[in-house]
Amino acid sequence: MNKEVGILHQSEIIRKGLSQIVRSIFAGDIRQFDKIEELAEHLSKQKNSMVLYIDNTCLNTDLYLKGFHNNPRIEVIAIKTAPNEESICENAITLQNNAGQIYRISRPCFEFEKNVTRSDDNNELTRREVDVLRLVAMGHSNKEIADKLFISVHTVITHRKNITEKLGIKSISGLTVYAIINQIIDTTNMDNLI
Amino acid sequence: MVEMIEANYHLLPVINRFGLKLGFRDKHIEQLCHEHEVNVEFFLAIINTFHNKDYFAELELKSFSPLLIVNYLRKTHHYYINYVLPKIEKLLESIIQSSRQGNTQLHVIHTFYQKYKTELLLHIQEEEELVFPHVEHLINNRHGKANYTMKSFEAEHSNVDIKLNDLKSLILKYIVPDYDENICNDFLIALYRFERDIKDHARIEDKILLPRVVEIEKQHT
């Protein structure tokens, strides 16, 4: 899941200034929005998670409260004009902040997500994938694997794609090495296999 | 020239392929090229392509004689065979020596590397013995060697590419670090540099040489 940054503020000077500052700690897309409707439209079109810097005065509008407040995909940082301004948002920067302060306040939002979608578990192969990997490493064709496991060739191909994506290994000999290292196949005749 | 190296020292082996060696003093690129009978525009085109992977002046590179390109590619092969591959192999052997005796994981990696190396050398040999002479023949004699065209070339590059990437992935992700990490880092760094170089090399072969030669073959039939 890709993360992006959004900046919603009427003032172009503030949008551009903040964008510049954020660029030093974030390499992904930084999008600037003039009006909340633009932001709403953008969010409806894609599924990325977002760190959103938003004009504090927008936070009390209906559109924000209905559409974005408590949206789990969005982490909100309010932009206040003065420090004593009230805000419904816990995280806030003010126009008096310098870049260093902005980084400090923003940092928790940019840290690697704790609830990652790809946890270690997802990178482990399933039982079936291990079965397929074993046969691939032993040099069988897709058809032979399909026959041995009583599945379709199409399913074998899907498994192989998933295996490659999880492991980051594409070649058959590379997969064979992986299989040997993880004792998925018998290692008495290793060298010939690779 | 020195300024260019300061901007990107990875270019050092690249300039060697043109017969240019160090001790430039303050000479300008143009001057050095003239002194060594190197085509300046070609030199710069290659350098810029290598330096910036987003810079790929296809039309410009295609405007040069395929003979110039073949010569450059030959020198690059020479560098790979005589310097890079031996170096990588030595580093791999050092890693193995630094590990516990009977470490089977590294043994398997070694076998995998040997297989990769054999494939790569075979591919390079085919280029040197079949492809390049065909190109030279074509340009010099206005007709190619009988029954040979360039089509089968491209697919092989991606095969070789994939194995190199797998080698990196296996070491980065799955091998238990039961070895000297500094030697392993040197090995990986050498791999990364080699990968970058050979990708650039393959790009020139696939996107410049191949289409250009196919074009010339068509003209002559």
Interface residues (C-beta under 8 A of the other chain):
Chain A: L167 G168 I169 K170 S171 S173 G174 V177 Y178 I180 I181 N182 T187 M190 D191 I194
Chain B: T104 Q105 H107 V108 I109 T111 F112 K115 N159 I162 K163 N165 D166 L167 S169 L170 K173 Y174 I175
